[in-house]
Amino acid sequence: MTGTTDIRPIRSEHHSGQRHSNGHHGNGHHSDGRTVGELVNRATEQLSLLVRQELALAKHEFTEKGRRAGRGGGLLGAAGAFAYAGLLALAGTGVAALSLTLPVWAAALIVTAVLFVIAGVLAAVGRGQLRRAAPPTPEETLGSVRADVEEIRERAHR
């Protein structure tokens, strides 16, 4: 063979190609004919594909959650605008009602103070809720990755 190199495994008398209990022949080949290098290469390719698929799943999950959050946020914003308009009307009604017995300036001051107290309580409660909120995580992807890692561990110990 000119110009080519023919590499063949060297077989000693002790390792004459007989199959060992670990599924390998004494020649560096697995029982299905692939070399250890080929098997490692295949495992690396599969692991790389698995990581890409998990990242794609996480991206999809974040996108879906983002869309839902966007729609929900828009609806809450619209509800807040209408509630604010209603609150302004209610405040005007309160000032008008109190001004029947008090000077207008005193009625407006009382209504303003009540609104600020309500705003302070709501801000404190909201701040507490935000502190307890968990960070957004892709639960499905994390579960899938954990299952993949467990599967790899089980197969590695066989």
Secondary structure as UniProt FT lines:
FT   TURN            21..22
FT   STRAND          24..25
FT   TURN            26..27
FT   STRAND          29..30
FT   TURN            31..32
FT   HELIX           36..98
FT   TURN            99..101
FT   HELIX           104..132
FT   HELIX           139..156
//
